[in-house]
Amino acid sequence: MEATDEPISGSTTPDAPKPRAFSASELVQCGACSRTNPPTRASCLYCGAALECTELNAFSPEPVHETGSNSAVSFHVVALDAKQFEIALEDQLAGMLNIKPAELTALLAHPTGAPLLAVKSGTQAQVAAQKLSEHGVRTRIISDEQLCPERSPVAISTLKILEDALVGQVGRSGQTVSASWDEITLVVIGRLYFETREIDQKRRRAKQVIDERELLTDEAVLDVYTRGDEHGWRIRASNFDFSCLGENKKLTTFENFLSLTSLLRGHASAALFDDWYVRLRSALNDVWPRQPSASVKERRRTAFGDFDSSVTSIDNEIQFTRYSRLLRYLHSSQAEDHAAQK
């Protein structure tokens, strides 16, 4: 008797992992309905009940539920200064994590650390981390409670560059924040991507689609962290006044953002500047999938009849905030460990 990990339907891509067959002795019995399941599943295929967390299902994308746990909290298994792997072992790890080998290579190459897996169960994260350590990957488990991705950084609209400090104005409020140059510990550079889809349908039972529009935009962004600040300052190119560049201010936002980054590098010489986000974005989409916002629906009446119009938006702002805060957490921890060893 054999069972495959998941039923196959339709065609498969060359990069998709092949489903593995399991013997009868490997199947796991559900405690709720007594039916057997592939050992890689985290929940019962038939009744949905949670199965015991094991080495085989620790990497399952399905949540392993725990009594009293908060399902809104994610636990991130983060790779730290991973060593070089043979191609065969890297392919095996990529299969375990259900990501492409090239994306795993990119994540493992990050000098500070990068997430390999995000799950809703602390137990599942611990089992996965133990399995990865057996393959030579040193990991750390960090939760959303430590990163606070839902809390937005302080939005900076303009900067004042002083000889000994950096002063930022918060939005249009007139409030300011400041830090000496040697207090700036980390600057994370990335891009924010926005997708908006609008669909118009005739108000009939068949809901015939009349028009469909998709708008894609992106903008440069950087987060500045000072010593002891867990949430950081955020500069978004489209909402920033580049007057601080003085005579070096150019005509395009692209050139001004590059100039601003260079200016910060020159003054905050002790800070770590991370610009890995764009090259890791594809891999991060597998670990931290972007979630669309709820569709906004409205009814419109025109000369051609009544229409239902819906707008769905999706962006990577939470994903970038997680990445940025994760680097701050790791960088801060490494600095504390280094200071303790002195």
Backbone hydrogen bonds, N-H to C=O, Kabsch-Sander energy under -0.5 kcal/mol:
donor,donor_aa,acceptor,acceptor_aa,energy
3,A,22,F,-1.5
5,D,20,R,-1.3
16,A,13,T,-1.2
22,F,3,A,-2.4
24,A,1,M,-0.7
26,E,23,S,-1.2
27,L,23,S,-0.9
27,L,24,A,-0.5
28,V,37,N,-2.9
30,C,35,R,-2.9
34,S,30,C,-1.6
37,N,28,V,-2.6
41,R,38,P,-1.8
44,C,49,A,-3.3
48,G,44,C,-1.1
51,L,42,A,-2.8
58,A,54,T,-0.9
60,S,57,N,-1.7
65,H,63,P,-0.8
69,S,66,E,-1.9
71,S,69,S,-0.8
73,V,70,N,-1.9
75,F,119,V,-3.5
76,H,142,I,-3.2
77,V,75,F,-0.5
77,V,117,L,-2.9
78,V,76,H,-0.8
78,V,140,R,-2.9
79,A,114,A,-2.8
80,L,138,R,-3.1
83,K,136,G,-0.6
90,E,86,E,-2.5
91,D,87,I,-2.4
92,Q,88,A,-1.7
93,L,89,L,-2.5
94,A,90,E,-2.4
95,G,91,D,-2.0
96,M,92,Q,-2.0
97,L,93,L,-2.3
98,N,94,A,-0.9
99,I,94,A,-2.1
103,E,100,K,-0.5
104,L,100,K,-2.2
105,T,101,P,-2.5
106,A,102,A,-1.7
107,L,103,E,-2.2
108,L,104,L,-2.7
109,A,105,T,-1.2
110,H,106,A,-0.5
110,H,107,L,-1.1
114,A,79,A,-1.3
116,L,77,V,-3.1
117,L,77,V,-1.2
119,V,75,F,-2.4
125,A,121,S,-2.0
126,Q,122,G,-2.1
127,V,123,T,-2.3
128,A,124,Q,-2.4
129,A,125,A,-2.5
130,Q,126,Q,-2.1
131,K,127,V,-2.1
132,L,128,A,-2.3
133,S,129,A,-2.2
134,E,130,Q,-1.5
135,H,131,K,-0.6
135,H,132,L,-1.0
136,G,133,S,-1.6
137,V,132,L,-2.3
138,R,136,G,-0.7
140,R,78,V,-1.8
142,I,76,H,-2.3
142,I,140,R,-0.5
144,D,74,S,-2.1
146,Q,143,S,-1.1
147,L,143,S,-1.1
148,C,144,D,-3.2
151,R,148,C,-1.3
152,S,150,E,-0.6
154,V,232,G,-2.5
156,I,154,V,-0.6
156,I,234,R,-2.8
157,S,155,A,-0.5
157,S,169,Q,-2.6
158,T,169,Q,-0.8
159,L,241,D,-0.5
160,K,167,V,-3.0
162,L,160,K,-0.8
162,L,165,A,-2.3
166,L,179,A,-3.0
167,V,160,K,-2.2
168,G,177,V,-3.4
169,Q,158,T,-2.6
170,V,175,Q,-3.1
171,G,155,A,-1.5
171,G,169,Q,-0.8
173,S,170,V,-1.7
174,G,170,V,-0.5
177,V,168,G,-2.5
179,A,166,L,-1.9
181,W,164,D,-1.2
183,E,180,S,-1.6
184,I,180,S,-0.6
184,I,181,W,-1.0
185,T,183,E,-0.6
185,T,225,Y,-2.1
186,L,225,Y,-1.5
187,V,272,L,-2.7
188,V,223,D,-2.4
189,I,187,V,-0.5
189,I,274,D,-3.1
190,G,221,V,-2.9
192,L,219,E,-2.8
194,F,217,T,-3.0
195,E,314,I,-2.7
196,T,215,L,-2.4
197,R,312,T,-2.8
198,E,213,R,-2.9
199,I,310,S,-2.4
200,D,211,D,-3.0
201,Q,308,D,-2.5
202,K,208,Q,-2.5
203,R,306,D,-1.5
204,R,202,K,-2.4
207,K,204,R,-0.7
210,I,200,D,-3.0
211,D,200,D,-1.4
213,R,198,E,-2.9
215,L,196,T,-2.9
217,T,194,F,-2.4
219,E,192,L,-1.9
221,V,190,G,-2.1
222,L,235,I,-2.0
223,D,188,V,-2.6
224,V,233,W,-2.5
225,Y,186,L,-3.0
227,R,183,E,-2.4
229,D,226,T,-2.3
230,E,228,G,-0.6
233,W,224,V,-2.6
234,R,154,V,-3.4
235,I,222,L,-2.8
236,R,234,R,-0.5
237,A,220,A,-2.4
237,A,235,I,-0.5
239,N,236,R,-1.7
240,F,237,A,-1.0
241,D,157,S,-3.2
242,F,240,F,-0.7
244,C,241,D,-0.6
245,L,242,F,-2.0
246,G,243,S,-2.0
248,N,245,L,-2.0
249,K,246,G,-1.7
256,N,252,T,-2.0
257,F,253,T,-2.5
258,L,254,F,-1.9
259,S,255,E,-2.2
260,L,256,N,-2.5
261,T,257,F,-2.4
262,S,258,L,-2.3
263,L,259,S,-2.4
264,L,260,L,-2.4
265,R,261,T,-2.3
266,G,262,S,-2.0
267,H,263,L,-1.6
268,A,264,L,-3.1
269,S,267,H,-1.4
271,A,268,A,-1.5
272,L,185,T,-2.4
274,D,187,V,-2.8
274,D,272,L,-0.6
275,D,273,F,-0.5
277,Y,189,I,-0.6
280,L,276,W,-1.4
280,L,277,Y,-0.6
281,R,277,Y,-0.8
281,R,278,V,-0.6
284,L,280,L,-2.7
285,N,281,R,-1.8
286,D,282,S,-0.7
286,D,283,A,-0.8
287,V,283,A,-1.5
288,W,284,L,-3.9
293,S,313,S,-3.2
296,V,311,V,-2.7
297,K,295,S,-0.6
298,E,309,S,-2.6
300,R,307,F,-2.9
302,T,300,R,-0.5
302,T,305,G,-2.5
305,G,302,T,-1.4
307,F,300,R,-3.2
308,D,201,Q,-3.0
309,S,298,E,-3.2
309,S,307,F,-0.5
310,S,199,I,-2.3
311,V,296,V,-2.1
312,T,197,R,-2.5
314,I,195,E,-2.4
316,N,193,Y,-1.2
320,F,316,N,-3.0
321,T,317,E,-2.3
322,R,318,I,-2.6
323,Y,319,Q,-2.4
324,S,320,F,-2.9
325,R,321,T,-2.9
326,L,322,R,-2.6
327,L,323,Y,-2.1
328,R,324,S,-2.1
329,Y,325,R,-2.6
330,L,326,L,-2.5
331,H,327,L,-3.0
332,S,328,R,-2.6
333,S,329,Y,-2.2
334,Q,330,L,-2.5
335,A,331,H,-2.1
336,E,332,S,-2.2
337,D,333,S,-2.4
338,H,334,Q,-2.4
339,A,335,A,-2.2
340,A,336,E,-2.0
341,Q,337,D,-1.3
342,K,338,H,-0.7
342,K,339,A,-0.7
